Amino acid sequence: MKNIFILLLITWLVIPVNAQTPLTIAEDFTVTDLDGNEFNLFNTLNSNKFVVIDFFYCTCVPCQLNTPKVQFAFQYFGCNTSNVIFIGMDTGDNNAECRLFEENYQNLPGNKFPSISGDEGGGTAVCNTYGINAYPTVILIAPDKNIVERDIWPIADGEYLAGIIEGHGGIPAICSPVGVQEVQDDQLTRYIKSYPNPANNVFNLMFQVGTSASVTFVVENVFGNKVMEISPIGYPLGSYTIQIPVEQLPEGIYMITMLSNMEKMDVCKMVVVN
């Protein structure tokens, strides 16, 4: 009997737990991140973007070790300004617990990818829908809604994860300025200057036009969802200032992309406070 028990124990230890989602096609969901930004999966996929979901819970030690690797890939692909959107999907924890997890374990210098708490953000329901039974589990969803990576594991380092995503069509990009205290660092942008930042009423955007061009500004939230667009206007060579009304926007962080003749020229960060 003792030998049988030992054999069963060894068998249980060596058989890997099935961490991958059983789904092959994505299920839609709407969740809210720690800053109150709403994210809808299908809206993002329909914008021709990939979505990386890092399923975790706050006291999970492997999740804690894995998070900086996901953060590296998040930064490698432009901090949700390129065609790859990263989100952390928690199960069973509240906003305060997830905020502490984010501060402690997204510990690389620079931007942090947005997280959804299990309790207040809706993450637990998503984890259940996707059949996640082991953590962490990292999946990659393509714009056509196919789950092209059902469990990226083990992740040796951030470069390894970035390589897998890039192999599916992810486009690397440069992150914009990070942190409220760093938003004023205009050395990180070439054509755009801004004030005040944070803003609670009107955001002033100063920009330069090198040659006559049609200029458009697109405002996106941290999930890459467009929340506002300043329609194309023709400008001759020179410097200009426009005002962006922000009083109707939820409090949070936004990215403003400057397009010249529909070509991406610059990106800056805007922080809205109520």
C-alpha positions as CSV (number, residue, x, y, z in Angstrom):
1,M,0.0,0.0,0.0
2,K,2.8,2.4,0.9
3,N,4.6,1.7,-2.4
4,I,1.3,2.4,-4.3
5,F,0.9,5.7,-2.5
6,I,4.4,6.8,-3.3
7,L,3.9,5.8,-7.0
8,L,0.7,7.9,-7.1
9,L,2.4,10.8,-5.5
10,I,5.4,10.7,-7.9
11,T,3.0,10.5,-10.9
12,W,1.0,13.5,-9.6
13,L,4.2,15.5,-9.2
14,V,5.6,14.8,-12.7
15,I,2.4,15.2,-14.7
16,P,2.2,18.9,-15.7
17,V,-0.9,20.8,-14.9
18,N,-2.8,21.8,-18.0
19,A,-2.5,25.5,-18.0
20,Q,-3.5,26.3,-21.5
21,T,-7.0,27.6,-22.3
22,P,-9.2,25.0,-23.8
23,L,-10.6,27.6,-26.2
24,T,-9.3,28.1,-29.7
25,I,-11.5,31.0,-30.6
26,A,-11.7,34.0,-28.3
27,E,-14.8,34.8,-26.3
28,D,-15.7,38.5,-26.1
29,F,-15.7,40.3,-22.7
30,T,-15.7,43.8,-21.3
31,V,-13.6,44.6,-18.2
32,T,-12.4,47.7,-16.3
33,D,-8.8,48.3,-15.4
34,L,-7.4,49.7,-12.1
35,D,-7.7,53.3,-13.4
36,G,-11.3,52.9,-14.6
37,N,-10.6,52.4,-18.3
38,E,-13.0,50.1,-20.0
39,F,-11.6,47.4,-22.3
40,N,-13.7,45.4,-24.8
41,L,-11.8,42.5,-26.5
42,F,-13.7,42.4,-29.8
43,N,-13.5,46.1,-30.3
44,T,-9.7,45.9,-30.0
45,L,-9.4,42.8,-32.2
46,N,-11.6,44.5,-34.8
47,S,-9.1,47.3,-34.9
48,N,-6.6,44.8,-36.4
49,K,-4.7,44.4,-33.1
50,F,-3.3,41.4,-31.3
51,V,-4.1,41.0,-27.6
52,V,-1.8,39.4,-25.0
53,I,-3.5,38.3,-21.8
54,D,-1.4,37.5,-18.7
55,F,-3.7,35.5,-16.4
56,F,-2.5,35.8,-12.8
57,Y,-3.4,36.1,-9.1
58,C,-1.5,38.3,-6.6
59,T,-0.1,35.7,-4.3
60,C,1.1,33.4,-7.1
61,V,4.9,33.3,-6.9
62,P,5.4,32.1,-10.5
63,C,3.1,34.9,-11.6
64,Q,5.3,37.4,-9.7
65,L,8.4,36.0,-11.4
66,N,6.7,36.1,-14.8
67,T,5.3,39.6,-14.7
68,P,8.6,41.5,-15.5
69,K,9.0,39.3,-18.6
70,V,5.6,40.3,-19.8
71,Q,6.3,43.9,-18.9
72,F,9.5,43.8,-21.1
73,A,7.5,42.6,-24.1
74,F,4.8,45.2,-23.4
75,Q,7.5,47.9,-23.6
76,Y,9.1,46.3,-26.6
77,F,5.8,46.6,-28.6
78,G,5.4,50.3,-27.7
79,C,3.4,50.1,-24.4
80,N,0.0,49.5,-26.2
81,T,0.7,52.0,-28.9
82,S,1.5,49.5,-31.6
83,N,-0.6,46.6,-32.9
84,V,-0.2,44.5,-29.8
85,I,-2.2,45.2,-26.7
86,F,-1.2,43.8,-23.3
87,I,-3.5,43.3,-20.3
88,G,-3.1,41.5,-17.0
89,M,-6.1,39.4,-16.0
90,D,-6.4,38.7,-12.3
91,T,-8.6,36.2,-10.5
92,G,-9.9,36.6,-7.0
93,D,-8.3,39.8,-5.9
94,N,-9.5,43.4,-5.5
95,N,-8.2,46.7,-7.0
96,A,-6.0,47.5,-4.1
97,E,-4.3,44.1,-4.0
98,C,-3.7,44.2,-7.8
99,R,-2.3,47.8,-7.5
100,L,0.2,46.5,-4.9
101,F,1.1,43.6,-7.2
102,E,1.6,45.9,-10.1
103,E,3.9,48.2,-8.1
104,N,6.0,45.4,-6.7
105,Y,6.4,43.1,-9.7
106,Q,6.1,45.2,-12.8
107,N,9.5,46.4,-11.6
108,L,11.3,47.3,-14.8
109,P,11.9,51.0,-15.3
110,G,9.2,52.5,-17.5
111,N,5.6,52.0,-18.3
112,K,3.5,49.2,-16.7
113,F,0.8,47.3,-18.6
114,P,-2.8,47.7,-17.4
115,S,-4.3,45.1,-15.0
116,I,-7.8,44.0,-14.4
117,S,-8.7,42.9,-10.9
118,G,-10.7,39.8,-10.4
119,D,-13.3,41.3,-8.1
120,E,-14.0,44.9,-9.2
121,G,-12.6,44.7,-12.7
122,G,-14.3,41.5,-13.9
123,G,-11.2,39.4,-14.2
124,T,-12.4,36.4,-12.3
125,A,-15.3,35.9,-14.8
126,V,-12.9,36.1,-17.7
127,C,-10.6,33.6,-16.2
128,N,-13.5,31.2,-15.7
129,T,-14.8,31.8,-19.3
130,Y,-11.3,31.0,-20.7
131,G,-11.0,27.9,-18.5
132,I,-7.8,28.9,-16.8
133,N,-6.9,26.4,-14.1
134,A,-3.2,27.1,-13.6
135,Y,-1.3,30.3,-13.2
136,P,0.4,32.1,-14.8
137,T,-1.0,31.5,-18.3
138,V,-0.1,33.8,-21.1
139,I,-2.1,33.7,-24.3
140,L,-2.0,35.5,-27.6
141,I,-5.2,36.3,-29.6
142,A,-4.9,37.3,-33.3
143,P,-7.1,40.0,-34.9
144,D,-9.2,37.3,-36.5
145,K,-10.1,36.1,-33.0
146,N,-8.1,32.9,-33.2
147,I,-6.1,32.1,-30.0
148,V,-2.8,31.5,-31.8
149,E,-0.9,30.9,-28.5
150,R,-2.9,29.1,-25.9
151,D,-0.2,28.9,-23.2
152,I,3.2,30.6,-23.7
153,W,5.2,28.6,-21.2
154,P,7.9,28.5,-19.9
155,I,9.0,32.1,-20.7
156,A,12.7,32.2,-20.4
157,D,12.9,35.9,-20.5
158,G,11.2,39.0,-22.1
159,E,13.1,38.7,-25.3
160,Y,11.7,35.1,-25.8
161,L,8.1,36.3,-25.3
162,A,8.6,39.2,-27.6
163,G,10.1,36.9,-30.3
164,I,7.0,34.7,-30.2
165,I,4.7,37.7,-30.6
166,E,6.7,39.2,-33.3
167,G,6.7,35.9,-35.1
168,H,2.9,36.2,-35.4
169,G,3.0,39.8,-36.7
170,G,3.5,42.0,-33.7
171,I,5.2,45.3,-34.6
172,P,7.8,46.7,-32.2
173,A,7.5,50.4,-31.3
174,I,8.9,52.9,-28.9
175,C,7.2,53.7,-25.7
176,S,6.1,57.3,-24.9
177,P,7.0,59.1,-21.7
178,V,6.2,57.3,-18.5
179,G,4.7,58.4,-15.2
180,V,2.8,61.6,-14.3
181,Q,6.0,63.2,-13.0
182,E,7.8,62.5,-16.3
183,V,5.1,63.7,-18.7
184,Q,6.8,67.1,-18.9
185,D,10.0,65.6,-20.3
186,D,9.7,67.1,-23.8
187,Q,13.1,65.7,-24.8
188,L,11.2,62.4,-25.5
189,T,9.0,63.9,-28.3
190,R,10.2,65.5,-31.5
191,Y,7.2,67.5,-32.8
192,I,4.8,67.7,-29.8
193,K,4.9,69.9,-26.7
194,S,2.0,70.0,-24.2
195,Y,0.6,71.7,-21.1
196,P,-0.9,71.4,-18.6
197,N,-0.2,67.7,-18.0
198,P,-2.0,66.4,-16.0
199,A,-5.1,68.3,-17.3
200,N,-8.7,68.4,-16.0
201,N,-10.4,70.8,-18.5
202,V,-8.4,71.6,-21.6
203,F,-5.1,70.1,-22.9
204,N,-3.0,72.4,-25.0
205,L,-1.0,70.7,-27.7
206,M,1.8,72.6,-29.4
207,F,3.2,71.0,-32.6
208,Q,5.5,71.7,-35.5
209,V,4.9,71.1,-39.2
210,G,8.1,70.8,-41.3
211,T,6.4,71.0,-44.7
212,S,2.8,71.6,-45.7
213,A,0.8,68.7,-44.6
214,S,-2.6,67.4,-43.5
215,V,-2.3,66.8,-39.7
216,T,-4.5,64.5,-37.6
217,F,-4.4,63.8,-33.9
218,V,-5.8,60.5,-32.5
219,V,-6.4,60.1,-28.7
220,E,-6.3,56.5,-27.4
221,N,-6.7,55.0,-23.9
222,V,-4.2,52.6,-22.4
223,F,-5.8,49.7,-24.2
224,G,-5.2,51.3,-27.6
225,N,-9.0,52.1,-28.1
226,K,-9.6,55.4,-29.9
227,V,-11.6,57.8,-27.7
228,M,-11.2,61.0,-29.8
229,E,-9.9,62.2,-33.1
230,I,-9.1,65.7,-34.3
231,S,-10.1,65.7,-37.9
232,P,-7.4,66.3,-40.6
233,I,-6.5,70.0,-41.2
234,G,-4.1,71.3,-43.7
235,Y,-1.2,73.3,-42.2
236,P,1.6,75.1,-43.9
237,L,5.1,75.1,-42.5
238,G,5.2,76.5,-38.9
239,S,4.4,76.0,-35.3
240,Y,0.8,75.7,-34.0
241,T,-1.3,75.1,-30.8
242,I,-4.6,73.4,-30.5
243,Q,-6.8,72.7,-27.5
244,I,-8.2,69.3,-26.7
245,P,-11.2,69.3,-24.4
246,V,-10.8,66.6,-21.8
247,E,-13.5,67.3,-19.2
248,Q,-15.7,64.5,-20.6
249,L,-12.9,61.9,-20.6
250,P,-12.7,59.5,-17.6
251,E,-9.7,60.0,-15.4
252,G,-6.7,58.1,-16.6
253,I,-3.8,58.0,-19.0
254,Y,-4.1,58.6,-22.8
255,M,-1.8,58.5,-25.8
256,I,-2.0,61.2,-28.4
257,T,-0.6,60.2,-31.8
258,M,0.2,62.9,-34.4
259,L,-0.3,61.9,-38.0
260,S,1.1,63.9,-40.9
261,N,-0.5,62.9,-44.2
262,M,-1.6,59.8,-42.3
263,E,2.0,58.9,-41.4
264,K,2.8,58.5,-37.7
265,M,5.1,61.3,-36.7
266,D,5.0,61.5,-32.9
267,V,3.3,60.2,-29.7
268,C,2.9,61.9,-26.4
269,K,1.2,61.0,-23.1
270,M,-1.8,62.9,-21.6
271,V,-2.9,62.4,-18.1
272,V,-6.5,63.4,-17.3
273,V,-7.5,64.1,-13.6
274,N,-11.0,64.9,-12.4
